[in-house]
Amino acid sequence: MALLEVNGIHTYYGNIHALKGVSFEVDTGEIIALIGSNGAGKTTTLRTISGLMTPREGSVNYDGEVISNTRADMLVSKGISMVPEGRGVFAKLTVEENLDMGAYIRRDGAIKEDLKGAFSLFPRLQERRKQVAGTLSGGEQQMLAIARALMSKPRLLLLDEPSMGLAPVLVDGVFETVQRIANEGVTILLVEQNAHMALQIADRGYVLQSGEVAISDTAANLQKNETVKKTYLGID
């Protein structure tokens, strides 16, 4: 059984029909890439899964449970964590305080150990642990946003445009980190404008067009698909 099942969801912004029957599955341990042009519905899909928006039709199932009407904070306790587009760090809190906020739902005794794990994954954050997050560089803020999400111990990590706004020299590092997180057992649903990089690390992918799934296949096959190559990979 899939860890996540999205079944025919229709999501609206007021009268604007943003998602028009989107369906897909994410199996445990996979990296799934959602690619598509701006306005295709990628971020809306993540917002619907994470509880920030509610579909008018269709359902979202997580680990065998319907979660379509579950509050976002409750979904974090169930093992779903999201790194939003634009990072969304707490700008006036320190790096360490941001990471503590990521663990706010937890009551176990392993938080300090996981904090060490976050610093091991992102050594730069350890160097900046007492620095106010709003003064970090864009790349450092992206590291912090990912590390903060991991502090909730998610089974499913939703990543929305993790490479957006980063210098090219930093992009490879972001995708290497995503791959490392997956290797440690976290299932990942990745929304990414950089389709070339996303498909290099993904197991499977879905192409969204105008709020609908237009193409679905293995990542390897999508990289060979003529439409994908021309439209999203910049290859004629």
C-alpha positions as CSV (number, residue, x, y, z in Angstrom):
1,M,0.0,0.0,0.0
2,A,1.3,3.5,-0.9
3,L,2.3,5.8,1.9
4,L,0.5,8.7,0.2
5,E,-2.5,8.4,-2.2
6,V,-3.9,11.5,-3.8
7,N,-7.3,10.6,-5.4
8,G,-8.9,13.0,-7.9
9,I,-8.5,16.2,-5.8
10,H,-10.1,19.4,-7.0
11,T,-8.9,22.5,-5.1
12,Y,-10.0,26.0,-5.6
13,Y,-8.8,29.6,-4.8
14,G,-12.2,31.2,-4.5
15,N,-13.7,30.6,-7.9
16,I,-10.4,29.7,-9.5
17,H,-10.3,25.9,-10.2
18,A,-6.6,25.3,-9.5
19,L,-6.5,21.5,-9.3
20,K,-8.7,19.5,-11.6
21,G,-8.8,15.9,-10.5
22,V,-5.1,15.3,-9.6
23,S,-4.2,11.7,-8.7
24,F,-0.9,10.1,-7.9
25,E,0.8,7.8,-5.4
26,V,4.0,7.9,-3.3
27,D,5.4,4.6,-2.0
28,T,7.4,4.4,1.1
29,G,11.1,5.3,0.5
30,E,10.5,6.9,-2.8
31,I,11.5,10.3,-4.1
32,I,8.7,11.6,-6.3
33,A,9.1,14.7,-8.4
34,L,6.3,17.0,-9.4
35,I,7.3,19.1,-12.3
36,G,5.5,21.7,-14.5
37,S,5.5,25.3,-15.5
38,N,4.6,28.2,-13.2
39,G,0.9,28.1,-12.4
40,A,0.5,24.4,-13.2
41,G,-0.7,23.5,-9.6
42,K,2.5,22.1,-8.0
43,T,2.5,24.2,-4.9
44,T,-1.3,24.0,-4.6
45,T,-0.9,20.2,-4.6
46,L,1.5,20.3,-1.7
47,R,-0.6,22.8,0.2
48,T,-3.6,20.5,-0.2
49,I,-1.7,17.4,1.0
50,S,-0.2,19.3,4.0
51,G,-3.6,20.6,5.2
52,L,-3.1,24.2,4.3
53,M,-5.9,23.9,1.8
54,T,-8.9,21.6,1.6
55,P,-10.1,20.0,-1.6
56,R,-13.7,20.4,-2.6
57,E,-13.7,17.0,-4.2
58,G,-11.4,13.9,-4.0
59,S,-9.3,12.7,-1.1
60,V,-5.8,12.5,0.3
61,N,-4.9,9.3,2.1
62,Y,-1.8,9.0,4.2
63,D,-0.8,5.6,5.6
64,G,-4.3,4.2,5.0
65,E,-6.1,7.2,6.7
66,V,-8.1,9.9,4.9
67,I,-6.5,13.2,5.9
68,S,-8.2,15.6,3.5
69,N,-9.9,17.6,6.3
70,T,-7.1,17.3,8.9
71,R,-5.5,20.5,10.2
72,A,-1.9,21.1,9.2
73,D,-0.6,21.0,12.7
74,M,-2.2,17.6,13.3
75,L,-0.6,16.3,10.1
76,V,2.9,17.1,11.5
77,S,2.2,14.9,14.5
78,K,1.2,12.1,12.0
79,G,4.6,12.4,10.3
80,I,4.1,14.9,7.4
81,S,6.4,17.9,7.3
82,M,6.6,20.6,4.6
83,V,9.4,23.0,3.6
84,P,7.5,25.8,2.0
85,E,8.6,27.8,-1.1
86,G,10.5,30.8,0.1
87,R,11.9,28.9,3.2
88,G,9.7,30.6,5.8
89,V,12.2,30.6,8.6
90,F,11.4,32.5,11.8
91,A,13.6,35.5,11.0
92,K,13.8,37.0,14.5
93,L,14.8,33.7,16.2
94,T,18.2,32.2,16.2
95,V,19.1,29.1,14.1
96,E,18.9,26.9,17.2
97,E,15.6,28.4,18.2
98,N,14.2,27.6,14.7
99,L,15.3,24.0,15.1
100,D,13.7,23.8,18.5
101,M,10.5,25.0,16.9
102,G,10.7,22.2,14.4
103,A,10.5,19.7,17.3
104,Y,7.6,21.5,19.2
105,I,5.2,18.5,18.9
106,R,7.7,16.0,20.2
107,R,7.8,14.6,23.8
108,D,10.6,12.1,23.4
109,G,14.1,12.3,24.8
110,A,15.9,12.2,21.5
111,I,15.6,15.9,20.5
112,K,19.1,16.8,21.5
113,E,20.5,13.9,19.6
114,D,18.5,14.9,16.5
115,L,19.8,18.4,16.9
116,K,23.3,17.0,16.6
117,G,22.1,15.1,13.5
118,A,20.8,18.4,11.9
119,F,24.2,20.0,12.5
120,S,25.9,17.0,11.1
121,L,23.8,17.2,7.9
122,F,24.4,21.0,7.8
123,P,27.7,21.9,9.5
124,R,27.2,25.5,8.5
125,L,24.2,25.7,10.8
126,Q,26.3,24.7,13.7
127,E,28.6,27.5,13.0
128,R,25.6,29.9,12.9
129,R,23.6,28.3,15.8
130,K,23.4,31.5,17.8
131,Q,22.9,33.8,14.7
132,V,19.5,35.3,14.0
133,A,17.9,33.4,11.1
134,G,16.9,36.6,9.2
135,T,20.6,37.5,8.8
136,L,21.6,34.2,7.1
137,S,22.3,33.9,3.4
138,G,19.6,32.4,1.1
139,G,21.4,29.1,1.0
140,E,21.8,29.0,4.8
141,Q,18.1,29.8,5.2
142,Q,17.3,26.9,2.9
143,M,19.5,24.6,5.0
144,L,17.7,25.8,8.1
145,A,14.2,25.3,6.6
146,I,15.0,21.7,5.7
147,A,16.7,21.0,9.0
148,R,13.8,22.4,10.9
149,A,11.3,20.2,9.1
150,L,13.4,17.2,9.8
151,M,13.3,18.0,13.5
152,S,9.7,16.8,13.6
153,K,10.9,13.3,12.6
154,P,8.8,13.1,9.4
155,R,8.0,9.9,7.5
156,L,7.0,12.1,4.5
157,L,8.8,15.3,3.6
158,L,7.2,17.8,1.2
159,L,9.8,20.0,-0.5
160,D,8.5,23.1,-2.4
161,E,11.1,24.5,-4.8
162,P,14.2,23.9,-2.6
163,S,16.6,25.3,-5.2
164,M,14.7,28.5,-5.9
165,G,16.7,31.7,-5.6
166,L,20.0,29.9,-4.9
167,A,23.2,30.5,-6.6
168,P,24.1,27.7,-9.1
169,V,27.0,26.7,-7.0
170,L,24.7,25.8,-4.1
171,V,22.0,23.9,-6.1
172,D,24.0,20.7,-6.4
173,G,24.5,20.6,-2.7
174,V,20.8,21.0,-2.1
175,F,20.0,18.0,-4.3
176,E,22.8,15.9,-2.7
177,T,21.2,16.6,0.7
178,V,17.8,15.6,-0.5
179,Q,19.2,12.3,-1.7
180,R,21.0,11.8,1.6
181,I,17.7,12.4,3.5
182,A,16.0,9.9,1.3
183,N,18.8,7.4,1.9
184,E,18.1,7.7,5.7
185,G,14.5,6.5,5.2
186,V,12.5,9.6,4.7
187,T,9.9,9.5,1.8
188,I,10.1,12.7,-0.3
189,L,7.6,14.5,-2.5
190,L,9.6,17.2,-4.4
191,V,8.2,20.1,-6.3
192,E,11.0,21.7,-8.3
193,Q,11.3,24.1,-11.2
194,N,14.7,22.6,-12.0
195,A,13.2,19.5,-13.7
196,H,16.6,18.3,-14.8
197,M,18.0,18.1,-11.3
198,A,14.8,16.8,-9.8
199,L,14.6,13.9,-12.3
200,Q,18.2,13.0,-11.7
201,I,17.5,12.1,-8.0
202,A,13.8,11.0,-8.3
203,D,12.4,7.5,-8.7
204,R,9.3,8.6,-10.5
205,G,7.7,11.8,-11.6
206,Y,4.5,13.5,-12.5
207,V,4.1,16.4,-14.9
208,L,1.4,18.9,-14.0
209,Q,-0.3,21.0,-16.7
210,S,-3.1,23.5,-15.9
211,G,-4.0,21.6,-12.7
212,E,-4.0,18.1,-14.2
213,V,-1.5,15.3,-14.3
214,A,-0.5,15.2,-18.0
215,I,2.4,12.7,-17.9
216,S,3.5,10.1,-15.3
217,D,6.5,7.7,-15.6
218,T,9.7,6.7,-14.1
219,A,12.2,9.5,-13.7
220,A,14.5,7.8,-16.2
221,N,11.8,7.6,-18.8
222,L,10.7,11.1,-18.3
223,Q,14.2,12.3,-19.0
224,K,13.8,10.6,-22.4
225,N,10.3,11.7,-23.1
226,E,10.3,14.1,-26.1
227,T,7.7,16.4,-24.6
228,V,9.4,16.6,-21.3
229,K,12.8,17.2,-22.9
230,K,11.6,20.0,-25.1
231,T,9.2,21.7,-22.6
232,Y,10.9,21.2,-19.2
233,L,14.5,20.2,-19.8
234,G,15.3,22.7,-22.6
235,I,16.5,19.9,-24.9
236,D,15.3,20.1,-28.6
